[in-house]
Amino acid sequence: MSTIERIDIQVTSRHLLDERLDAAVRNLQEIAVLTGTHGILITRNGPGHFTAELSDQVPYGISELLH
C-alpha cells in the first residue's frame, strides 16, 4: 500500500472543509482501489480539524464519518 494512508485536514471555513475533504477522499480512493481491501474513515478531531485515512475497519468502497 502507498505511504499516503492518512491525510490531516485543518480549516477555518465550511467551504474549505468541503474542498479539502473531497480532495482527500479522491486521493485515498486512488490508493484504495489498488488493494480493494480498505475503506475511508473520516474522523472529526475537533473544530475544523479532521483526519481522513484508509482503514481495514471500513469496507472497501465505503467512506465513514466519525464525530
Sequence and secondary structure as in RCSB ss.txt:
>XXXX:A:sequence
MSTIERIDIQVTSRHLLDERLDAAVRNLQEIAVLTGTHGILITRNGPGHFTAELSDQVPYGISELLH
>XXXX:A:secstr
  S  EEEEE SSHHHHHHHHHHHHHHHHHHHHHHS  EEEEEEEETTEEEEEEETTS TT EEEE 
